Amino acid sequence: MPKDVERTLRECFHPKEGKPNLRKVPLSTERARQHIDKAHSNLRAMKLMFDNDLFDWTIICGYYAMYHVVLASLLLASDFVLKIEEVLAQ
């Protein structure tokens, strides 16, 4: 891994000021499944929006479907996720 990436990741876990931007979480198939289910829900909403010519909301629903799939992937493939995932879970 390039040194800049290593330094950036280290600073995300151990910033000089403020709270860390990343936190370690255990691998979790259950939480990944919850994100996949949410992605499916967003895809259903996306189809409803598209069928009713609400194209701006179609894009938003599609974005969040992809977002939840990425979070599920991170929970299955890595031991850290972005801090924002913790905020959304509350």
Sequence and secondary structure as in RCSB ss.txt:
>XXXX:A:sequence
MPKDVERTLRECFHPKEGKPNLRKVPLSTERARQHIDKAHSNLRAMKLMFDNDLFDWTIICGYYAMYHVVLASLL
LASDFVLKIEEVLAQ
>XXXX:A:secstr
  HHHHHHHHHHHS SSSS SEEE    HHHHHHHHHHHHHHHHHHHHHHHTT HHHHHHHHHHHHHHHHHHHHH
HH SEEEHHHHHHH 
